[in-house]
């Protein structure tokens, strides 16, 4: 899954930066590109364990 999410995130980020540098800015394209990037970050960070996970297990 990482193999597909990471390149899509990079492409979305490049599209957002390119759209901001153009003279005729389209807000909708920028918002969609940022939303795709944030969705990808959410997918990638979902597998990272929490820093407080060890503390929660000790409390039980």
PDB file with SEQRES, HELIX, SHEET and CRYST1 records, atoms N, CA, C and O in Angstrom:
SEQRES   1 A   60  UNK UNK UNK UNK UNK UNK UNK UNK UNK UNK UNK UNK UNK          
SEQRES   2 A   60  UNK UNK UNK UNK UNK UNK UNK UNK UNK UNK UNK UNK UNK          
SEQRES   3 A   60  UNK UNK UNK UNK UNK UNK UNK UNK UNK UNK UNK UNK UNK          
SEQRES   4 A   60  UNK UNK UNK UNK UNK UNK UNK UNK UNK UNK UNK UNK UNK          
SEQRES   5 A   60  UNK UNK UNK UNK UNK UNK UNK UNK                              
HELIX    1 AA1 UNK A    2  UNK A   21  1                                  20    
HELIX    2 AA2 UNK A   27  UNK A   45  1                                  19    
HELIX    3 AA3 UNK A   53  UNK A   59  1                                   7    
CRYST1    1.000    1.000    1.000  90.00  90.00  90.00 P 1           1          
ATOM      1  N   UNK A   1       0.822  -1.195   0.000  1.00  0.00           N  
ATOM      2  CA  UNK A   1       0.000   0.000   0.000  1.00  0.00           C  
ATOM      3  C   UNK A   1       0.866   1.261   0.000  1.00  0.00           C  
ATOM      4  O   UNK A   1       0.525   2.256  -0.638  1.00  0.00           O  
ATOM      5  N   UNK A   2       1.996   1.209   0.724  1.00  0.00           N  
ATOM      6  CA  UNK A   2       2.885   2.359   0.759  1.00  0.00           C  
ATOM      7  C   UNK A   2       3.405   2.705  -0.627  1.00  0.00           C  
ATOM      8  O   UNK A   2       3.670   3.867  -0.936  1.00  0.00           O  
ATOM      9  N   UNK A   3       3.546   1.677  -1.455  1.00  0.00           N  
ATOM     10  CA  UNK A   3       4.093   1.886  -2.791  1.00  0.00           C  
ATOM     11  C   UNK A   3       3.184   2.759  -3.640  1.00  0.00           C  
ATOM     12  O   UNK A   3       3.656   3.410  -4.572  1.00  0.00           O  
ATOM     13  N   UNK A   4       1.899   2.788  -3.342  1.00  0.00           N  
ATOM     14  CA  UNK A   4       0.959   3.585  -4.108  1.00  0.00           C  
ATOM     15  C   UNK A   4       0.670   4.926  -3.449  1.00  0.00           C  
ATOM     16  O   UNK A   4       0.462   5.924  -4.139  1.00  0.00           O  
ATOM     17  N   UNK A   5       0.655   4.957  -2.140  1.00  0.00           N  
ATOM     18  CA  UNK A   5       0.280   6.172  -1.420  1.00  0.00           C  
ATOM     19  C   UNK A   5       1.377   7.226  -1.515  1.00  0.00           C  
ATOM     20  O   UNK A   5       1.089   8.400  -1.747  1.00  0.00           O  
ATOM     21  N   UNK A   6       2.621   6.822  -1.339  1.00  0.00           N  
ATOM     22  CA  UNK A   6       3.714   7.783  -1.316  1.00  0.00           C  
ATOM     23  C   UNK A   6       3.875   8.537  -2.642  1.00  0.00           C  
ATOM     24  O   UNK A   6       3.990   9.763  -2.616  1.00  0.00           O  
ATOM     25  N   UNK A   7       3.890   7.865  -3.798  1.00  0.00           N  
ATOM     26  CA  UNK A   7       3.989   8.627  -5.059  1.00  0.00           C  
ATOM     27  C   UNK A   7       2.783   9.535  -5.319  1.00  0.00           C  
ATOM     28  O   UNK A   7       2.934  10.622  -5.875  1.00  0.00           O  
ATOM     29  N   UNK A   8       1.600   9.096  -4.922  1.00  0.00           N  
ATOM     30  CA  UNK A   8       0.413   9.929  -5.103  1.00  0.00           C  
ATOM     31  C   UNK A   8       0.515  11.180  -4.243  1.00  0.00           C  
ATOM     32  O   UNK A   8       0.107  12.261  -4.665  1.00  0.00           O  
ATOM     33  N   UNK A   9       1.059  11.037  -3.036  1.00  0.00           N  
ATOM     34  CA  UNK A   9       1.250  12.195  -2.166  1.00  0.00           C  
ATOM     35  C   UNK A   9       2.248  13.179  -2.768  1.00  0.00           C  
ATOM     36  O   UNK A   9       2.030  14.390  -2.736  1.00  0.00           O  
ATOM     37  N   UNK A  10       3.337  12.658  -3.313  1.00  0.00           N  
ATOM     38  CA  UNK A  10       4.352  13.522  -3.931  1.00  0.00           C  
ATOM     39  C   UNK A  10       3.759  14.274  -5.126  1.00  0.00           C  
ATOM     40  O   UNK A  10       3.997  15.469  -5.296  1.00  0.00           O  
ATOM     41  N   UNK A  11       2.992  13.569  -5.945  1.00  0.00           N  
ATOM     42  CA  UNK A  11       2.370  14.207  -7.112  1.00  0.00           C  
ATOM     43  C   UNK A  11       1.377  15.285  -6.671  1.00  0.00           C  
ATOM     44  O   UNK A  11       1.327  16.362  -7.265  1.00  0.00           O  
ATOM     45  N   UNK A  12       0.591  15.000  -5.638  1.00  0.00           N  
ATOM     46  CA  UNK A  12      -0.374  15.983  -5.141  1.00  0.00           C  
ATOM     47  C   UNK A  12       0.341  17.218  -4.602  1.00  0.00           C  
ATOM     48  O   UNK A  12      -0.112  18.344  -4.808  1.00  0.00           O  
ATOM     49  N   UNK A  13       1.446  17.007  -3.918  1.00  0.00           N  
ATOM     50  CA  UNK A  13       2.210  18.129  -3.380  1.00  0.00           C  
ATOM     51  C   UNK A  13       2.810  18.974  -4.505  1.00  0.00           C  
ATOM     52  O   UNK A  13       2.797  20.203  -4.435  1.00  0.00           O  
ATOM     53  N   UNK A  14       3.330  18.319  -5.533  1.00  0.00           N  
ATOM     54  CA  UNK A  14       3.892  19.048  -6.668  1.00  0.00           C  
ATOM     55  C   UNK A  14       2.814  19.831  -7.413  1.00  0.00           C  
ATOM     56  O   UNK A  14       3.053  20.959  -7.846  1.00  0.00           O  
ATOM     57  N   UNK A  15       1.633  19.239  -7.564  1.00  0.00           N  
ATOM     58  CA  UNK A  15       0.525  19.939  -8.225  1.00  0.00           C  
ATOM     59  C   UNK A  15       0.115  21.169  -7.414  1.00  0.00           C  
ATOM     60  O   UNK A  15      -0.155  22.226  -7.985  1.00  0.00           O  
ATOM     61  N   UNK A  16       0.067  21.035  -6.092  1.00  0.00           N  
ATOM     62  CA  UNK A  16      -0.314  22.173  -5.247  1.00  0.00           C  
ATOM     63  C   UNK A  16       0.710  23.297  -5.360  1.00  0.00           C  
ATOM     64  O   UNK A  16       0.336  24.465  -5.469  1.00  0.00           O  
ATOM     65  N   UNK A  17       1.994  22.959  -5.335  1.00  0.00           N  
ATOM     66  CA  UNK A  17       3.025  23.989  -5.464  1.00  0.00           C  
ATOM     67  C   UNK A  17       3.015  24.620  -6.852  1.00  0.00           C  
ATOM     68  O   UNK A  17       3.176  25.833  -6.981  1.00  0.00           O  
ATOM     69  N   UNK A  18       2.829  23.814  -7.883  1.00  0.00           N  
ATOM     70  CA  UNK A  18       2.783  24.344  -9.243  1.00  0.00           C  
ATOM     71  C   UNK A  18       1.592  25.288  -9.413  1.00  0.00           C  
ATOM     72  O   UNK A  18       1.701  26.330 -10.058  1.00  0.00           O  
ATOM     73  N   UNK A  19       0.477  24.917  -8.838  1.00  0.00           N  
ATOM     74  CA  UNK A  19      -0.726  25.729  -8.972  1.00  0.00           C  
ATOM     75  C   UNK A  19      -0.556  27.068  -8.262  1.00  0.00           C  
ATOM     76  O   UNK A  19      -1.073  28.086  -8.723  1.00  0.00           O  
ATOM     77  N   UNK A  20       0.162  27.072  -7.145  1.00  0.00           N  
ATOM     78  CA  UNK A  20       0.393  28.323  -6.429  1.00  0.00           C  
ATOM     79  C   UNK A  20       1.362  29.244  -7.171  1.00  0.00           C  
ATOM     80  O   UNK A  20       1.283  30.465  -7.038  1.00  0.00           O  
ATOM     81  N   UNK A  21       2.270  28.666  -7.946  1.00  0.00           N  
ATOM     82  CA  UNK A  21       3.257  29.492  -8.639  1.00  0.00           C  
ATOM     83  C   UNK A  21       2.733  30.042  -9.969  1.00  0.00           C  
ATOM     84  O   UNK A  21       3.339  30.949 -10.539  1.00  0.00           O  
ATOM     85  N   UNK A  22       1.623  29.509 -10.465  1.00  0.00           N  
ATOM     86  CA  UNK A  22       1.100  29.993 -11.742  1.00  0.00           C  
ATOM     87  C   UNK A  22       0.404  31.347 -11.546  1.00  0.00           C  
ATOM     88  O   UNK A  22       0.000  31.699 -10.438  1.00  0.00           O  
ATOM     89  N   UNK A  23       0.278  32.078 -12.625  1.00  0.00           N  
ATOM     90  CA  UNK A  23      -0.346  33.402 -12.537  1.00  0.00           C  
ATOM     91  C   UNK A  23      -1.864  33.299 -12.379  1.00  0.00           C  
ATOM     92  O   UNK A  23      -2.478  34.130 -11.710  1.00  0.00           O  
ATOM     93  N   UNK A  24      -2.463  32.287 -12.990  1.00  0.00           N  
ATOM     94  CA  UNK A  24      -3.908  32.089 -12.895  1.00  0.00           C  
ATOM     95  C   UNK A  24      -4.174  30.958 -11.907  1.00  0.00           C  
ATOM     96  O   UNK A  24      -4.266  29.795 -12.299  1.00  0.00           O  
ATOM     97  N   UNK A  25      -4.298  31.302 -10.617  1.00  0.00           N  
ATOM     98  CA  UNK A  25      -4.442  30.291  -9.563  1.00  0.00           C  
ATOM     99  C   UNK A  25      -5.871  29.737  -9.522  1.00  0.00           C  
ATOM    100  O   UNK A  25      -6.847  30.482  -9.611  1.00  0.00           O  
ATOM    101  N   UNK A  26      -5.964  28.419  -9.384  1.00  0.00           N  
ATOM    102  CA  UNK A  26      -7.253  27.770  -9.223  1.00  0.00           C  
ATOM    103  C   UNK A  26      -7.295  27.180  -7.812  1.00  0.00           C  
ATOM    104  O   UNK A  26      -6.557  26.244  -7.502  1.00  0.00           O  
ATOM    105  N   UNK A  27      -8.150  27.726  -6.973  1.00  0.00           N  
ATOM    106  CA  UNK A  27      -8.206  27.342  -5.570  1.00  0.00           C  
ATOM    107  C   UNK A  27      -8.687  25.901  -5.409  1.00  0.00           C  
ATOM    108  O   UNK A  27      -8.227  25.190  -4.515  1.00  0.00           O  
ATOM    109  N   UNK A  28      -9.588  25.478  -6.251  1.00  0.00           N  
ATOM    110  CA  UNK A  28     -10.150  24.136  -6.129  1.00  0.00           C  
ATOM    111  C   UNK A  28      -9.082  23.058  -6.349  1.00  0.00           C  
ATOM    112  O   UNK A  28      -9.047  22.059  -5.631  1.00  0.00           O  
ATOM    113  N   UNK A  29      -8.222  23.262  -7.331  1.00  0.00           N  
ATOM    114  CA  UNK A  29      -7.153  22.284  -7.576  1.00  0.00           C  
ATOM    115  C   UNK A  29      -6.206  22.234  -6.384  1.00  0.00           C  
ATOM    116  O   UNK A  29      -5.774  21.156  -5.976  1.00  0.00           O  
ATOM    117  N   UNK A  30      -5.883  23.396  -5.827  1.00  0.00           N  
ATOM    118  CA  UNK A  30      -4.989  23.448  -4.664  1.00  0.00           C  
ATOM    119  C   UNK A  30      -5.607  22.742  -3.467  1.00  0.00           C  
ATOM    120  O   UNK A  30      -4.923  21.992  -2.771  1.00  0.00           O  
ATOM    121  N   UNK A  31      -6.881  22.969  -3.221  1.00  0.00           N  
ATOM    122  CA  UNK A  31      -7.557  22.341  -2.083  1.00  0.00           C  
ATOM    123  C   UNK A  31      -7.626  20.830  -2.260  1.00  0.00           C  
ATOM    124  O   UNK A  31      -7.404  20.084  -1.306  1.00  0.00           O  
ATOM    125  N   UNK A  32      -7.925  20.378  -3.454  1.00  0.00           N  
ATOM    126  CA  UNK A  32      -7.997  18.934  -3.710  1.00  0.00           C  
ATOM    127  C   UNK A  32      -6.618  18.294  -3.546  1.00  0.00           C  
ATOM    128  O   UNK A  32      -6.500  17.210  -2.974  1.00  0.00           O  
ATOM    129  N   UNK A  33      -5.580  18.959  -4.044  1.00  0.00           N  
ATOM    130  CA  UNK A  33      -4.226  18.422  -3.912  1.00  0.00           C  
ATOM    131  C   UNK A  33      -3.802  18.342  -2.449  1.00  0.00           C  
ATOM    132  O   UNK A  33      -3.178  17.360  -2.044  1.00  0.00           O  
ATOM    133  N   UNK A  34      -4.124  19.343  -1.662  1.00  0.00           N  
ATOM    134  CA  UNK A  34      -3.779  19.322  -0.234  1.00  0.00           C  
ATOM    135  C   UNK A  34      -4.590  18.251   0.492  1.00  0.00           C  
ATOM    136  O   UNK A  34      -4.070  17.586   1.388  1.00  0.00           O  
ATOM    137  N   UNK A  35      -5.855  18.078   0.116  1.00  0.00           N  
ATOM    138  CA  UNK A  35      -6.676  17.037   0.746  1.00  0.00           C  
ATOM    139  C   UNK A  35      -6.128  15.650   0.438  1.00  0.00           C  
ATOM    140  O   UNK A  35      -6.102  14.787   1.315  1.00  0.00           O  
ATOM    141  N   UNK A  36      -5.690  15.427  -0.795  1.00  0.00           N  
ATOM    142  CA  UNK A  36      -5.092  14.131  -1.161  1.00  0.00           C  
ATOM    143  C   UNK A  36      -3.815  13.910  -0.368  1.00  0.00           C  
ATOM    144  O   UNK A  36      -3.567  12.804   0.112  1.00  0.00           O  
ATOM    145  N   UNK A  37      -2.996  14.957  -0.224  1.00  0.00           N  
ATOM    146  CA  UNK A  37      -1.767  14.844   0.548  1.00  0.00           C  
ATOM    147  C   UNK A  37      -2.059  14.520   2.012  1.00  0.00           C  
ATOM    148  O   UNK A  37      -1.403  13.657   2.593  1.00  0.00           O  
ATOM    149  N   UNK A  38      -3.026  15.194   2.608  1.00  0.00           N  
ATOM    150  CA  UNK A  38      -3.362  14.946   4.015  1.00  0.00           C  
ATOM    151  C   UNK A  38      -3.956  13.546   4.202  1.00  0.00           C  
ATOM    152  O   UNK A  38      -3.681  12.892   5.207  1.00  0.00           O  
ATOM    153  N   UNK A  39      -4.756  13.087   3.260  1.00  0.00           N  
ATOM    154  CA  UNK A  39      -5.295  11.738   3.333  1.00  0.00           C  
ATOM    155  C   UNK A  39      -4.165  10.707   3.283  1.00  0.00           C  
ATOM    156  O   UNK A  39      -4.183   9.718   4.016  1.00  0.00           O  
ATOM    157  N   UNK A  40      -3.186  10.950   2.411  1.00  0.00           N  
ATOM    158  CA  UNK A  40      -2.035  10.055   2.343  1.00  0.00           C  
ATOM    159  C   UNK A  40      -1.228  10.053   3.625  1.00  0.00           C  
ATOM    160  O   UNK A  40      -0.764   9.001   4.067  1.00  0.00           O  
ATOM    161  N   UNK A  41      -1.055  11.221   4.225  1.00  0.00           N  
ATOM    162  CA  UNK A  41      -0.333  11.300   5.501  1.00  0.00           C  
ATOM    163  C   UNK A  41      -1.091  10.545   6.589  1.00  0.00           C  
ATOM    164  O   UNK A  41      -0.485   9.885   7.433  1.00  0.00           O  
ATOM    165  N   UNK A  42      -2.407  10.646   6.563  1.00  0.00           N  
ATOM    166  CA  UNK A  42      -3.212   9.934   7.549  1.00  0.00           C  
ATOM    167  C   UNK A  42      -3.045   8.427   7.384  1.00  0.00           C  
ATOM    168  O   UNK A  42      -2.922   7.702   8.372  1.00  0.00           O  
ATOM    169  N   UNK A  43      -3.041   7.954   6.136  1.00  0.00           N  
ATOM    170  CA  UNK A  43      -2.882   6.528   5.872  1.00  0.00           C  
ATOM    171  C   UNK A  43      -1.505   6.024   6.307  1.00  0.00           C  
ATOM    172  O   UNK A  43      -1.385   4.934   6.865  1.00  0.00           O  
ATOM    173  N   UNK A  44      -0.472   6.821   6.048  1.00  0.00           N  
ATOM    174  CA  UNK A  44       0.879   6.398   6.405  1.00  0.00           C  
ATOM    175  C   UNK A  44       1.127   6.463   7.904  1.00  0.00           C  
ATOM    176  O   UNK A  44       1.830   5.613   8.450  1.00  0.00           O  
ATOM    177  N   UNK A  45       0.563   7.452   8.573  1.00  0.00           N  
ATOM    178  CA  UNK A  45       0.804   7.590  10.005  1.00  0.00           C  
ATOM    179  C   UNK A  45      -0.099   6.690  10.842  1.00  0.00           C  
ATOM    180  O   UNK A  45       0.111   6.573  12.049  1.00  0.00           O  
ATOM    181  N   UNK A  46      -1.084   6.060  10.243  1.00  0.00           N  
ATOM    182  CA  UNK A  46      -1.977   5.178  11.000  1.00  0.00           C  
ATOM    183  C   UNK A  46      -1.244   3.936  11.491  1.00  0.00           C  
ATOM    184  O   UNK A  46      -1.646   3.330  12.485  1.00  0.00           O  
ATOM    185  N   UNK A  47      -0.180   3.558  10.809  1.00  0.00           N  
ATOM    186  CA  UNK A  47       0.558   2.359  11.204  1.00  0.00           C  
ATOM    187  C   UNK A  47       1.666   2.651  12.201  1.00  0.00           C  
ATOM    188  O   UNK A  47       2.304   1.720  12.694  1.00  0.00           O  
ATOM    189  N   UNK A  48       1.911   3.914  12.510  1.00  0.00           N  
ATOM    190  CA  UNK A  48       2.926   4.284  13.482  1.00  0.00           C  
ATOM    191  C   UNK A  48       2.356   4.123  14.881  1.00  0.00           C  
ATOM    192  O   UNK A  48       1.293   4.672  15.172  1.00  0.00           O  
ATOM    193  N   UNK A  49       3.026   3.389  15.751  1.00  0.00           N  
ATOM    194  CA  UNK A  49       2.498   3.203  17.107  1.00  0.00           C  
ATOM    195  C   UNK A  49       2.558   4.502  17.909  1.00  0.00           C  
ATOM    196  O   UNK A  49       3.423   5.350  17.687  1.00  0.00           O  
ATOM    197  N   UNK A  50       1.642   4.633  18.822  1.00  0.00           N  
ATOM    198  CA  UNK A  50       1.577   5.813  19.666  1.00  0.00           C  
ATOM    199  C   UNK A  50       2.721   5.817  20.670  1.00  0.00           C  
ATOM    200  O   UNK A  50       3.188   4.762  21.098  1.00  0.00           O  
ATOM    201  N   UNK A  51       3.166   7.012  21.040  1.00  0.00           N  
ATOM    202  CA  UNK A  51       4.230   7.128  22.024  1.00  0.00           C  
ATOM    203  C   UNK A  51       3.719   6.717  23.408  1.00  0.00           C  
ATOM    204  O   UNK A  51       4.495   6.247  24.240  1.00  0.00           O  
ATOM    205  N   UNK A  52       2.433   6.891  23.652  1.00  0.00           N  
ATOM    206  CA  UNK A  52       1.839   6.579  24.946  1.00  0.00           C  
ATOM    207  C   UNK A  52       1.302   5.157  25.025  1.00  0.00           C  
ATOM    208  O   UNK A  52       0.670   4.804  26.020  1.00  0.00           O  
ATOM    209  N   UNK A  53       1.528   4.347  24.029  1.00  0.00           N  
ATOM    210  CA  UNK A  53       0.978   2.998  24.004  1.00  0.00           C  
ATOM    211  C   UNK A  53       1.560   2.156  25.136  1.00  0.00           C  
ATOM    212  O   UNK A  53       0.831   1.371  25.743  1.00  0.00           O  
ATOM    213  N   UNK A  54       2.832   2.295  25.433  1.00  0.00           N  
ATOM    214  CA  UNK A  54       3.442   1.533  26.522  1.00  0.00           C  
ATOM    215  C   UNK A  54       2.864   1.940  27.862  1.00  0.00           C  
ATOM    216  O   UNK A  54       2.651   1.083  28.720  1.00  0.00           O  
ATOM    217  N   UNK A  55       2.607   3.212  28.066  1.00  0.00           N  
ATOM    218  CA  UNK A  55       2.049   3.691  29.327  1.00  0.00           C  
ATOM    219  C   UNK A  55       0.633   3.175  29.527  1.00  0.00           C  
ATOM    220  O   UNK A  55       0.250   2.841  30.648  1.00  0.00           O  
ATOM    221  N   UNK A  56      -0.145   3.106  28.462  1.00  0.00           N  
ATOM    222  CA  UNK A  56      -1.508   2.628  28.576  1.00  0.00           C  
ATOM    223  C   UNK A  56      -1.529   1.141  28.933  1.00  0.00           C  
ATOM    224  O   UNK A  56      -2.403   0.704  29.681  1.00  0.00           O  
ATOM    225  N   UNK A  57      -0.599   0.373  28.422  1.00  0.00           N  
ATOM    226  CA  UNK A  57      -0.538  -1.055  28.717  1.00  0.00           C  
ATOM    227  C   UNK A  57      -0.106  -1.303  30.156  1.00  0.00           C  
ATOM    228  O   UNK A  57      -0.534  -2.285  30.762  1.00  0.00           O  
ATOM    229  N   UNK A  58       0.739  -0.430  30.718  1.00  0.00           N  
ATOM    230  CA  UNK A  58       1.182  -0.592  32.100  1.00  0.00           C  
ATOM    231  C   UNK A  58       0.073  -0.258  33.079  1.00  0.00           C  
ATOM    232  O   UNK A  58       0.025  -0.832  34.167  1.00  0.00           O  
ATOM    233  N   UNK A  59      -0.820   0.653  32.722  1.00  0.00           N  
ATOM    234  CA  UNK A  59      -1.911   1.049  33.609  1.00  0.00           C  
ATOM    235  C   UNK A  59      -2.940  -0.066  33.760  1.00  0.00           C  
ATOM    236  O   UNK A  59      -3.660  -0.088  34.758  1.00  0.00           O  
ATOM    237  N   UNK A  60      -3.036  -0.961  32.839  1.00  0.00           N  
ATOM    238  CA  UNK A  60      -4.051  -2.010  32.861  1.00  0.00           C  
ATOM    239  C   UNK A  60      -3.704  -3.077  33.814  1.00  0.00           C  
ATOM    240  O   UNK A  60      -4.454  -4.042  33.959  1.00  0.00           O  
TER     241      UNK A  60                                                      
END                                                                             
